[in-house]
Amino acid sequence: MTSKAISIHSSRGGTGKTVIAANLAIMLAKKGFNIAILDLDFRAPSLATVFSEGLGAPVEFWLNDFLNGKCTPEQFLIDVSEKYDLNGKLLVGLADPSIEAVRSIMQKSQAWEVTAVKKLFLLLSTLFNDMNVNFCISDTSPGIQYSSINAIASSDLSMIITTLDTLDLKGTEDMLVDLYDALDKKAVVLVNKFSPEMRLNSDENSQRLAYKLKRVLKHPIVGIIPCYCDVLQTERTELIALTKPHHPFVKNLEQIAQKLVETLQE
């Protein structure tokens, strides 16, 4: 199998991007794939919280340190496979959530960002060639930030998370044209938090909505996930793919994971 990089992106915050990225990584590792997940949302990093129960020890090095040339991939990547009893390997690369680190990233120059994307390509080479990683998932900053552009540029496929909110859809449409089409990068769209009052009643309705959105966004719709109140209310440290494997949200995500794997193998 050829190793691939996937970025999880959105036009705005609040679409459920990080929840989907983390549970997708867990799900694929449960299936026996070797997975790396990177927190490239440096302005609002959250994977350190999501995976806090699996870390086992204080974080010594962050992804920020690697991009600043202060450590190697082996030093900042943390293997949490045994903690979560996974069939495959799961490596997490965490962004530093401290105020000082966030402020430092926001002050970085364009020259630093150019160097950062080169380091990302080197990191992917190490993951794929030396660490036997099958898929690297990057949780990116929403919108068009340098860090999200770097993630997209270094990815084989991006999955853009949107809700059916008018601003989300418009932002997604504009971003697909202004960024993805301009860079000639492959992208699919996932609709999340489909509102309860508009909940899909059948596969036929789901297909009709997906067809309509595909015509508007001009990119494949990889899935539509209804809004589940209990998922919205879960603690950030609860990985629902592990704690509630039979939940409809997980079943939806399993289908999407399968479609992503098939798309990447085309």
GUMI-739116 format. One line per 3 residues: number of its first residue (from 0); for each residue x, y, z of N, C-alpha, C. Coordinates in pm, 1 decimal. Example, Ala and Ser with C-alpha at 12.3 -4.5 7.8 and 13.67 -1.06 7.14 Angstrom:
<nodes>
0 = 1319.0 -569.0 780.0 1230.0 -450.0 780.0 1320.0 -330.0 780.0; 1285.0 -225.0 708.0 1367.0 -106.0 714.0 1290.0 3.0 787.0 .
</nodes>
This chain:
<nodes>
0 = 83.6 -120.2 0.0 0.0 0.0 0.0 87.1 125.3 0.0; 52.2 222.1 -86.1 123.7 348.9 -89.5 76.1 437.7 24.6; 170.2 495.1 99.6 134.4 581.2 211.8 80.7 714.7 161.4 .
3 = -15.0 771.0 234.4 -80.7 894.1 191.7 -98.1 991.2 308.0; -100.6 1120.6 274.2 -123.8 1225.9 372.9 -260.8 1287.4 350.5; -336.7 1303.5 459.7 -472.2 1358.3 454.6 -478.5 1480.0 546.0 .
6 = -529.4 1590.9 496.4 -552.0 1706.8 582.8 -701.2 1722.2 607.7; -736.8 1754.8 731.8 -875.8 1778.1 770.9 -889.9 1928.6 790.1; -976.2 1990.8 711.6 -978.2 2136.7 701.3 -1122.0 2187.2 712.4 .
9 = -1138.5 2315.5 733.1 -1270.6 2378.9 732.6 -1252.3 2527.2 704.8; -1359.0 2590.6 660.1 -1349.5 2734.1 632.4 -1359.3 2816.3 760.2; -1427.8 2762.7 860.0 -1444.5 2831.1 988.0 -1429.7 2730.2 1101.4 .
12 = -1415.6 2780.6 1223.6 -1411.2 2693.5 1339.6 -1550.0 2645.0 1376.6; -1556.5 2541.5 1460.6 -1684.7 2494.6 1512.0 -1756.5 2392.8 1426.5; -1689.3 2339.3 1325.3 -1755.2 2241.1 1238.2 -1738.9 2097.6 1288.3 .
15 = -1655.4 2076.9 1390.1 -1629.6 1941.7 1440.0 -1507.1 1878.5 1377.0; -1422.7 1960.8 1318.8 -1303.2 1915.0 1247.0 -1212.1 1828.9 1333.7; -1179.9 1874.2 1453.0 -1085.9 1801.8 1539.0 -1144.4 1670.6 1589.6 .
18 = -1273.3 1669.9 1625.5 -1338.9 1546.8 1670.2 -1333.8 1441.8 1560.3; -1360.2 1483.8 1437.9 -1357.7 1390.3 1325.5 -1215.8 1342.9 1297.9; -1118.5 1432.8 1300.7 -979.0 1394.8 1274.3 -930.8 1292.5 1376.8 .
21 = -956.3 1317.9 1506.4 -908.1 1229.1 1612.4 -975.0 1092.3 1605.7; -1106.2 1091.1 1587.3 -1177.1 963.0 1582.2 -1147.0 886.5 1454.5; -1122.0 957.1 1346.3 -1081.8 891.9 1221.5 -947.2 822.7 1239.5 .
24 = -853.8 889.6 1307.4 -722.6 830.2 1333.7 -735.4 704.3 1419.3; -814.9 712.2 1525.3 -838.4 596.4 1612.2 -901.3 481.8 1532.8; -1000.1 514.1 1453.8 -1073.3 413.9 1377.3 -982.3 339.1 1280.7 .
27 = -899.6 412.5 1207.6 -808.3 349.6 1111.3 -702.2 265.4 1182.5; -654.0 312.9 1298.1 -555.9 235.4 1375.2 -618.7 108.7 1432.0; -746.6 115.1 1470.0 -817.9 -4.7 1517.1 -825.7 -110.1 1406.5 .
30 = -834.9 -63.7 1282.5 -844.0 -155.3 1168.9 -709.6 -215.2 1130.6; -602.9 -170.2 1198.4 -471.4 -226.9 1173.6 -378.4 -140.1 1091.0; -424.6 -22.7 1049.7 -336.8 69.2 977.2 -242.1 138.8 1075.5 .
33 = -123.6 173.6 1028.2 -31.5 256.2 1106.2 -60.0 402.6 1073.1; -93.9 479.3 1175.7 -144.3 614.9 1156.9 -58.4 715.4 1234.1; -38.5 832.3 1174.2 16.3 947.1 1246.0 -87.1 1058.3 1237.6 .
36 = -109.0 1128.3 1347.6 -198.1 1244.1 1345.6 -120.9 1364.4 1397.9; -124.1 1473.9 1321.9 -47.9 1593.7 1353.7 -142.4 1709.8 1383.1; -111.9 1786.0 1487.0 -190.6 1905.0 1518.5 -125.4 2025.4 1450.5 .
39 = -179.0 2063.9 1334.6 -127.8 2180.2 1262.7 -217.9 2302.1 1281.8; -306.4 2294.6 1381.7 -387.6 2410.7 1417.7 -315.3 2484.6 1530.2; -207.4 2554.7 1493.0 -119.6 2614.7 1593.3 -184.0 2731.4 1668.4 .
42 = -287.4 2791.9 1611.8 -351.1 2905.9 1677.1 -452.5 2861.7 1782.7; -503.6 2739.6 1767.7 -597.5 2685.1 1867.5 -575.0 2535.9 1879.9; -455.7 2494.3 1924.2 -424.6 2351.2 1931.8 -510.1 2280.2 2035.7 .
45 = -555.9 2158.9 2002.3 -643.3 2088.4 2096.5 -615.1 1939.0 2105.8; -530.1 1884.6 2018.7 -505.4 1740.9 2024.3 -433.8 1699.4 2152.3; -359.3 1790.3 2214.6 -294.6 1758.1 2342.2 -400.1 1729.2 2448.7 .
48 = -514.2 1798.3 2440.2 -625.1 1771.8 2532.1 -698.6 1643.8 2493.7; -723.9 1627.7 2363.6 -797.6 1510.5 2315.4 -727.5 1380.7 2354.9; -594.3 1377.9 2340.4 -518.4 1254.8 2366.9 -450.5 1255.4 2503.5 .
51 = -490.7 1345.1 2592.5 -423.4 1359.7 2721.7 -423.9 1230.6 2803.4; -532.4 1155.0 2797.0 -540.5 1032.4 2876.8 -449.9 922.0 2823.6; -406.1 934.4 2699.8 -320.3 831.1 2642.1 -173.0 863.9 2643.2 .
54 = -137.4 983.5 2690.0 2.8 1025.7 2682.0 90.7 957.4 2785.9; 42.3 946.8 2907.6 115.8 873.8 3010.7 227.3 952.0 3077.2; 276.2 1058.3 3015.9 385.2 1138.1 3072.7 379.0 1278.1 3014.1 .
57 = 437.6 1376.2 3082.7 439.6 1512.8 3026.7 507.2 1515.0 2890.3; 458.0 1601.2 2802.5 515.0 1613.9 2668.3 648.9 1686.6 2677.7; 752.4 1624.5 2622.1 886.2 1685.0 2626.1 910.7 1774.5 2505.5 .
60 = 868.8 1728.1 2388.3 886.1 1806.4 2267.0 754.0 1815.7 2191.5; 733.8 1929.8 2127.7 612.7 1955.9 2051.4 645.3 1960.7 1902.0; 541.4 1955.7 1821.6 558.6 1973.3 1677.6 622.5 2108.7 1647.5 .
63 = 588.5 2209.1 1728.8 651.3 2341.2 1714.3 803.0 2330.3 1721.7; 852.0 2246.9 1814.9 996.8 2231.8 1833.2 1061.4 2171.9 1708.4; 992.9 2075.3 1646.4 1046.1 2016.6 1523.6 1054.7 2121.0 1413.5 .
66 = 950.6 2200.4 1396.8 951.0 2302.8 1291.8 1053.3 2411.9 1319.7; 1087.1 2429.7 1446.3 1190.6 2527.0 1483.2 1330.4 2466.3 1484.9; 1341.2 2340.0 1444.6 1472.5 2274.9 1435.8 1531.1 2234.2 1569.0 .
69 = 1446.0 2212.3 1671.1 1495.3 2181.6 1805.5 1487.7 2033.5 1842.3; 1426.0 1952.6 1756.1 1415.5 1810.2 1786.0 1394.2 1731.3 1657.9; 1403.0 1600.8 1667.3 1381.0 1511.5 1554.1 1237.8 1459.5 1558.1 .
72 = 1188.2 1398.9 1449.4 1054.1 1339.0 1453.1 1040.1 1235.6 1563.7; 1143.5 1154.7 1583.5 1139.1 1051.1 1686.1 1121.8 1110.0 1826.2; 1166.7 1233.7 1845.5 1158.6 1295.0 1977.7 1021.6 1355.6 2008.0 .
75 = 951.2 1407.3 1906.6 822.5 1471.4 1937.6 702.0 1381.9 1910.7; 717.3 1278.8 1829.3 605.5 1188.6 1801.9 586.4 1091.7 1919.2; 464.0 1076.0 1964.3 433.1 992.7 2080.2 345.9 875.5 2035.5 .
78 = 389.1 754.3 2067.4 314.5 634.3 2031.3 212.9 603.0 2141.7; 83.2 615.5 2107.4 -22.5 591.0 2206.9 -97.9 461.2 2177.4; -41.3 377.0 2091.5 -110.1 254.8 2047.0 -147.6 163.9 2163.3 .
81 = -52.2 139.3 2252.9 -79.0 48.2 2364.5 -179.1 107.3 2462.7; -172.8 238.3 2481.2 -265.0 304.0 2574.8 -409.5 283.2 2533.4; -432.9 282.1 2401.0 -569.0 268.3 2350.6 -597.7 128.4 2296.7 .
84 = -502.0 36.8 2314.2 -520.3 -103.0 2274.5 -562.9 -115.1 2127.6; -479.9 -58.2 2038.9 -510.6 -53.4 1896.1 -438.9 -165.3 1822.1; -492.8 -205.6 1710.0 -431.3 -311.4 1629.3 -315.8 -259.4 1545.1 .
87 = -323.2 -132.8 1507.5 -214.1 -69.2 1434.1 -144.4 32.7 1522.1; -45.4 99.3 1466.0 30.2 200.2 1540.7 -37.9 336.3 1527.8; -40.5 412.0 1636.1 -91.9 549.2 1632.4 11.1 642.7 1694.8 .
90 = 69.4 728.1 1611.6 165.6 827.9 1655.5 97.6 963.9 1656.3; 111.8 1038.2 1766.4 52.9 1172.4 1773.1 164.0 1276.4 1779.6; 148.7 1379.7 1698.3 240.0 1493.6 1698.3 163.1 1615.2 1743.7 .
93 = 190.2 1661.9 1864.5 107.4 1763.4 1930.0 164.8 1903.5 1915.8; 75.6 2000.1 1896.3 115.1 2140.6 1896.3 110.3 2193.5 2039.4; 202.7 2279.7 2071.1 212.8 2338.1 2204.6 94.1 2431.6 2229.1 .
96 = 8.3 2401.7 2330.7 -110.3 2484.2 2354.6 -85.6 2608.2 2441.0; 37.9 2629.7 2485.3 64.4 2743.5 2573.9 45.6 2876.2 2500.3; 8.1 2978.6 2576.3 -13.3 3111.8 2518.9 113.1 3161.7 2450.6 .
99 = 228.0 3135.1 2512.4 354.7 3180.8 2455.2 380.7 3117.7 2318.6; 350.0 2988.3 2306.1 372.1 2918.4 2179.8 276.2 2968.6 2072.6; 149.9 2990.2 2109.9 51.3 3041.8 2013.4 92.2 3180.2 1966.1 .
102 = 134.3 3264.9 2059.3 177.8 3399.3 2022.1 299.6 3394.4 1931.5; 392.3 3304.4 1960.5 513.8 3291.5 1880.1 481.4 3252.3 1735.9; 388.8 3155.7 1719.7 350.0 3111.8 1585.7 286.5 3226.1 1507.2 .
105 = 204.2 3305.2 1572.9 134.8 3415.7 1505.9 231.6 3523.8 1458.7; 350.5 3525.2 1517.5 449.8 3626.9 1481.1 552.1 3577.1 1379.5; 536.4 3452.7 1332.5 633.3 3396.3 1239.4 627.1 3467.0 1103.8 .
108 = 743.0 3476.8 1038.7 752.5 3543.2 909.0 715.6 3447.7 796.6; 696.2 3502.3 677.8 666.8 3419.8 561.4 784.9 3328.2 530.4; 906.7 3378.7 552.9 1026.6 3296.1 529.1 1025.7 3173.4 619.6 .
111 = 982.8 3189.9 745.2 975.7 3076.4 837.1 873.2 2975.2 787.0; 760.0 3023.5 736.4 656.2 2934.2 686.5 705.1 2853.8 566.6; 787.0 2914.4 480.8 844.0 2842.1 366.4 933.8 2729.4 416.1 .
114 = 1012.5 2758.6 518.1 1097.4 2655.0 577.5 1012.6 2546.8 643.6; 901.3 2588.4 705.8 813.5 2493.9 775.7 753.3 2391.8 680.2; 711.5 2435.6 561.5 650.6 2339.8 467.9 756.0 2241.3 417.7 .
117 = 879.2 2284.4 403.2 987.0 2192.5 364.8 1007.6 2087.6 474.4; 999.9 2131.9 599.6 1015.1 2037.9 711.0 898.0 1939.6 716.4; 777.9 1986.3 678.7 662.8 1896.2 675.4 682.0 1785.1 572.7 .
120 = 735.0 1820.7 455.8 761.7 1719.2 353.8 867.5 1620.2 403.3; 968.6 1670.2 473.2 1070.7 1581.3 529.5 1010.8 1491.3 636.6; 921.5 1546.4 717.1 854.9 1468.2 821.4 772.4 1355.7 759.5 .
123 = 697.4 1387.0 654.8 617.1 1284.9 588.2 705.4 1175.2 530.5; 818.7 1213.5 474.7 912.8 1114.5 421.1 960.6 1020.9 531.8; 991.7 1076.7 648.8 1034.3 995.0 762.4 922.5 902.6 808.8 .
126 = 801.0 956.6 818.4 686.9 876.3 862.6 660.6 759.8 768.7; 663.8 787.9 640.1 627.2 686.1 541.9 740.2 586.5 514.3; 862.1 635.1 508.7 973.8 549.2 468.9 1044.8 481.5 586.2 .
129 = 1049.5 549.3 701.6 1124.8 495.4 815.7 1035.5 440.9 927.2; 913.3 491.4 938.3 825.0 453.0 1048.7 706.7 369.0 1003.2; 701.6 336.7 874.7 598.0 247.8 819.7 456.1 297.9 844.2 .
132 = 436.7 429.5 842.7 303.5 487.4 858.5 227.3 476.7 727.2; 102.0 431.4 735.0 17.9 418.7 615.1 -52.0 549.0 580.4; -105.3 615.2 683.9 -176.3 741.1 662.3 -134.4 843.4 767.6 .
135 = -106.7 965.6 721.6 -80.3 1076.4 813.2 -196.9 1173.4 802.8; -262.7 1197.7 915.6 -378.4 1287.1 921.2 -336.4 1417.0 988.3; -361.0 1529.9 921.2 -327.3 1660.6 977.8 -454.7 1736.1 1011.9 .
138 = -466.9 1777.1 1137.1 -577.8 1863.0 1180.7 -531.0 2006.6 1162.2; -589.7 2078.3 1066.4 -536.8 2208.0 1026.3 -610.9 2324.6 1090.5; -552.5 2442.4 1076.0 -621.9 2565.3 1115.5 -736.4 2591.9 1019.1 .
141 = -851.2 2639.0 1069.8 -960.1 2673.6 977.5 -923.0 2794.7 892.6; -985.8 2805.1 775.6 -961.1 2918.7 688.4 -829.2 2907.9 615.3; -785.2 3021.3 565.0 -662.9 3024.8 485.2 -551.5 3088.3 568.4 .
144 = -488.2 3006.7 652.4 -371.2 3045.5 730.3 -248.6 2980.4 666.7; -129.6 3033.3 696.8 -7.9 2972.7 643.1 0.5 2824.8 679.9; -32.0 2793.0 806.9 -17.0 2654.5 851.8 -113.0 2561.0 778.6 .
147 = -236.0 2609.7 750.0 -330.0 2525.1 677.6 -290.0 2510.4 531.8; -236.3 2616.7 472.8 -187.0 2608.3 334.4 -70.5 2510.0 326.6; 17.6 2513.7 425.4 130.0 2418.6 428.8 79.8 2275.2 438.8 .
150 = -21.3 2253.4 522.7 -77.3 2118.3 538.4 -138.7 2070.1 407.7; -212.8 2157.1 342.0 -278.0 2121.6 215.6 -174.0 2092.6 108.2; -71.2 2177.1 102.0 32.3 2160.4 0.0 105.1 2027.5 15.2 .
153 = 118.5 1979.4 138.1 192.0 1855.4 163.1 101.8 1732.1 168.8; -29.0 1749.7 144.2 -124.6 1638.5 152.7 -161.2 1584.3 14.7; -195.9 1457.0 12.9 -246.0 1394.6 -109.2 -395.4 1418.1 -126.4 .
156 = -464.4 1439.4 -15.5 -609.0 1460.9 -18.1 -648.7 1544.2 102.8; -741.5 1637.1 81.3 -797.5 1713.9 192.5 -945.7 1682.2 206.2; -990.7 1666.9 330.6 -1133.2 1652.8 357.8 -1179.1 1778.9 428.9 .
159 = -1267.1 1852.6 365.3 -1316.0 1978.2 420.8 -1446.5 1951.6 494.6; -1449.5 1992.0 622.6 -1568.4 1971.6 705.2 -1652.5 2098.7 700.9; -1779.7 2083.8 669.2 -1870.7 2197.8 669.3 -2003.2 2158.1 732.8 .
162 = -2074.6 2254.0 784.6 -2213.5 2233.0 822.4 -2298.5 2290.4 708.8; -2431.0 2284.9 722.9 -2518.2 2344.1 622.0 -2550.6 2489.1 653.3; -2482.8 2545.7 752.4 -2493.5 2688.9 779.0 -2451.9 2766.1 654.6 .
165 = -2524.3 2870.1 621.4 -2498.7 2945.8 499.1 -2356.4 2998.5 492.8; -2304.5 3049.9 605.7 -2168.7 3103.9 607.5 -2065.2 2993.3 587.9; -2090.3 2876.4 648.4 -1998.2 2763.7 630.9 -1994.1 2720.0 485.0 .
168 = -2111.9 2704.6 425.2 -2117.0 2659.8 285.9 -2052.9 2760.3 191.9; -2081.0 2888.9 213.0 -2021.7 2992.0 128.1 -1870.7 2995.9 146.2; -1825.7 2985.6 271.6 -1681.5 2983.9 297.7 -1614.4 2864.1 234.6 .
171 = -1681.8 2748.5 241.7 -1627.2 2627.3 179.4 -1619.8 2642.5 28.4; -1725.9 2694.5 -31.1 -1727.6 2715.0 -176.8 -1614.3 2807.8 -220.4; -1598.2 2920.1 -149.5 -1492.8 3016.0 -185.3 -1354.2 2955.4 -166.6 .
174 = -1336.1 2880.9 -57.4 -1205.6 2822.2 -28.1 -1167.1 2716.6 -131.3; -1266.1 2639.9 -177.1 -1238.6 2539.1 -279.6 -1188.3 2604.5 -407.8; -1247.5 2717.1 -442.2 -1206.6 2787.2 -564.9 -1074.5 2859.9 -544.9 .
177 = -1066.2 2939.4 -438.8 -951.5 3027.1 -418.9 -825.3 2954.7 -376.0; -840.7 2840.5 -309.0 -724.6 2769.5 -257.0 -702.6 2635.1 -326.6; -800.3 2547.5 -318.9 -780.4 2411.3 -369.9 -768.8 2406.9 -522.1 .
180 = -858.5 2476.0 -590.6 -849.8 2477.2 -736.8 -725.8 2551.6 -782.5; -690.5 2660.2 -710.9 -571.5 2737.2 -747.1 -444.9 2654.2 -731.7; -440.7 2569.5 -627.8 -324.0 2483.4 -604.1 -335.0 2349.6 -674.7 .
183 = -449.5 2325.3 -738.8 -476.8 2198.5 -806.9 -461.3 2081.3 -709.0; -524.6 2096.0 -591.6 -517.6 1993.7 -488.4 -650.9 1919.3 -479.1; -642.0 1790.5 -454.9 -758.7 1703.9 -449.0 -831.5 1723.9 -315.5 .
186 = -964.4 1738.9 -322.7 -1041.7 1762.7 -200.5 -1177.9 1695.3 -209.7; -1226.5 1651.1 -93.5 -1363.6 1601.0 -79.9 -1427.4 1678.4 35.4; -1560.3 1673.5 41.2 -1634.2 1750.7 141.8 -1714.4 1656.1 230.6 .
189 = -1711.3 1680.9 360.7 -1793.3 1608.9 457.6 -1887.9 1708.2 524.5; -2016.2 1681.0 518.2 -2115.8 1763.8 586.8 -2136.1 1707.2 726.8; -2114.7 1789.6 826.7 -2126.8 1746.0 965.9 -2234.7 1826.5 1037.2 .
192 = -2283.4 1771.4 1146.8 -2383.0 1838.2 1231.5 -2509.8 1872.5 1154.3; -2554.7 1779.6 1071.7 -2680.9 1798.7 1000.3 -2790.3 1815.1 1104.0; -2860.6 1928.2 1107.7 -2948.9 1965.0 1217.9 -3063.6 1866.5 1237.0 .
195 = -3104.3 1843.5 1363.2 -3207.5 1743.6 1392.6 -3338.0 1766.4 1315.9; -3377.9 1893.4 1300.9 -3504.6 1919.2 1232.7 -3496.1 1891.8 1082.1; -3371.2 1876.5 1032.6 -3352.1 1846.3 891.1 -3291.7 1707.9 874.2 .
198 = -3299.4 1625.3 978.9 -3234.9 1493.9 977.7 -3281.6 1410.4 858.7; -3186.8 1342.2 797.5 -3217.3 1263.6 679.7 -3305.0 1144.4 716.0; -3408.2 1119.3 636.5 -3500.2 1010.8 663.4 -3469.4 884.5 584.4 .
201 = -3386.1 894.2 480.7 -3356.8 777.5 399.3 -3228.9 799.3 320.9; -3174.5 688.6 270.3 -3056.6 698.4 184.7 -3087.2 779.5 59.7; -3212.2 770.2 13.1 -3250.4 845.1 -107.2 -3237.0 995.2 -83.1 .
204 = -3283.3 1042.4 34.8 -3271.1 1183.6 68.3 -3125.1 1224.0 80.5; -3044.1 1136.9 142.2 -2902.2 1163.1 157.3 -2834.5 1176.7 20.8; -2867.3 1088.9 -69.9 -2808.7 1093.6 -203.0 -2851.5 1219.2 -277.7 .
207 = -2978.0 1259.0 -258.4 -3027.4 1378.9 -325.8 -2955.0 1503.2 -275.9; -2936.0 1512.4 -142.6 -2865.8 1627.2 -86.1 -2719.7 1627.9 -130.2; -2655.0 1510.4 -128.6 -2515.8 1501.6 -170.8 -2500.5 1544.2 -316.3 .
210 = -2593.6 1504.5 -400.4 -2588.5 1541.5 -541.9 -2602.7 1692.8 -558.0; -2695.8 1751.8 -482.0 -2717.5 1895.5 -489.2 -2592.1 1972.5 -444.0; -2533.1 1928.4 -333.1 -2413.8 1995.6 -281.7 -2295.2 1978.7 -376.0 .
213 = -2283.8 1861.9 -435.4 -2174.3 1839.3 -529.7 -2184.0 1934.4 -648.3; -2307.3 1961.5 -693.6 -2325.8 2055.1 -805.2 -2286.4 2196.3 -765.0; -2314.2 2232.2 -639.8 -2281.2 2367.0 -591.8 -2131.7 2380.6 -564.9 .
216 = -2074.4 2282.3 -493.9 -1934.8 2290.9 -450.7 -1836.5 2237.7 -555.0; -1888.5 2159.8 -649.3 -1806.6 2105.8 -759.7 -1693.5 2015.0 -710.3; -1717.5 1948.9 -596.9 -1624.4 1850.7 -542.2 -1705.3 1736.4 -480.9 .
219 = -1649.3 1617.4 -473.0 -1724.4 1502.4 -418.6 -1766.4 1522.8 -273.4; -1886.6 1475.8 -240.5 -1935.7 1476.2 -103.1 -1911.4 1336.2 -47.3; -1821.1 1325.6 49.4 -1781.0 1193.8 98.5 -1875.8 1139.5 204.1 .
222 = -1960.4 1227.1 261.4 -2054.3 1179.8 362.0 -2132.6 1293.4 425.2; -2243.3 1256.9 490.7 -2327.7 1352.4 562.9 -2357.3 1292.1 700.5; -2312.8 1359.5 805.3 -2330.8 1309.2 942.3 -2433.4 1396.0 1014.9 .
225 = -2542.3 1335.4 1064.8 -2641.2 1412.3 1141.0 -2581.0 1469.9 1269.0; -2649.9 1567.1 1324.6 -2606.9 1627.1 1451.3 -2657.5 1540.8 1566.5; -2563.3 1486.4 1644.0 -2597.9 1405.5 1760.8 -2566.0 1486.0 1886.1 .
228 = -2668.6 1519.3 1963.4 -2649.6 1604.2 2081.1 -2551.7 1543.5 2180.9; -2556.0 1411.0 2198.0 -2467.9 1347.8 2295.9 -2321.6 1355.6 2252.2; -2297.2 1356.3 2121.1 -2160.1 1372.1 2072.6 -2111.1 1514.2 2100.8 .
231 = -2198.5 1611.6 2079.6 -2161.8 1750.9 2105.9 -2129.4 1773.6 2252.9; -2192.4 1694.7 2340.7 -2176.6 1714.6 2484.8 -2064.8 1630.6 2546.2; -1999.4 1546.9 2467.7 -1893.4 1462.5 2523.0 -1771.4 1545.5 2559.6 .
234 = -1697.0 1497.5 2657.9 -1572.6 1562.7 2697.0 -1471.4 1552.5 2583.5; -1382.4 1652.2 2575.1 -1283.7 1654.2 2467.6 -1190.7 1533.3 2472.8; -1174.2 1474.8 2592.0 -1084.2 1360.0 2605.2 -1151.9 1227.7 2571.6 .
237 = -1282.8 1229.9 2546.2 -1352.0 1105.4 2512.8 -1343.6 1080.4 2362.5; -1279.3 971.4 2326.0 -1271.2 931.1 2186.1 -1384.3 832.9 2161.3; -1489.8 882.0 2100.0 -1613.6 805.1 2089.6 -1597.4 679.0 2006.2 .
240 = -1499.4 677.3 1916.4 -1473.0 556.3 1838.1 -1429.5 441.4 1927.7; -1375.3 473.6 2045.8 -1334.6 372.1 2142.8 -1441.5 346.1 2247.3; -1502.0 453.4 2297.4 -1595.3 438.5 2410.0 -1734.9 394.9 2366.2 .
243 = -1775.3 432.2 2244.7 -1909.3 398.2 2195.3 -1900.2 351.1 2050.6; -1835.7 236.3 2027.6 -1809.8 192.3 1890.6 -1934.6 164.1 1807.7; -2050.6 146.1 1873.0 -2173.6 117.1 1799.5 -2262.1 240.6 1781.5 .
246 = -2211.4 356.0 1822.7 -2287.9 480.6 1808.6 -2307.0 512.8 1659.8; -2422.6 566.1 1621.2 -2445.2 601.2 1480.0 -2339.4 696.3 1422.5; -2287.4 786.6 1506.8 -2181.2 875.9 1461.1 -2059.6 795.7 1415.0 .
249 = -2022.9 693.5 1494.1 -1907.8 609.3 1460.5 -1936.1 530.0 1334.1; -2059.2 478.9 1320.0 -2095.4 402.7 1200.6 -2087.4 490.9 1076.4; -2133.3 615.3 1087.9 -2121.2 710.2 977.3 -1975.6 733.3 940.8 .
252 = -1893.8 751.3 1045.3 -1753.1 781.4 1022.3 -1679.6 661.2 963.9; -1720.8 541.5 1000.6 -1660.0 420.6 943.7 -1681.5 414.3 792.5; -1801.6 450.0 748.8 -1830.6 451.9 606.1 -1745.9 557.0 534.5 .
255 = -1729.3 672.1 599.8 -1648.5 779.0 541.3 -1501.2 738.3 534.7; -1453.5 671.0 639.8 -1314.9 623.0 641.0 -1290.9 528.4 524.8; -1385.7 440.0 500.7 -1372.7 344.8 389.4 -1367.0 418.3 256.2 .
258 = -1451.1 520.5 239.9 -1450.5 598.9 115.9 -1318.3 673.4 98.1; -1263.9 725.7 208.0 -1136.3 796.6 200.2 -1024.6 702.0 155.7; -1020.4 583.8 215.6 -917.8 486.0 178.5 -930.6 449.3 29.8 .
261 = -1054.7 427.4 -14.5 -1076.7 393.0 -155.4 -1035.3 508.3 -246.3; -1067.1 632.4 -206.4 -1030.6 749.0 -287.5 -879.7 763.3 -297.7; -810.1 738.8 -187.0 -664.2 752.0 -186.5 -595.4 640.6 -264.5 .
264 = -663.6 529.0 -283.0 -604.2 418.1 -357.0 -634.4 422.7 -506.1; -719.3 519.9 -546.5 -752.1 531.8 -689.0 -633.3 578.6 -771.9 .
</nodes>
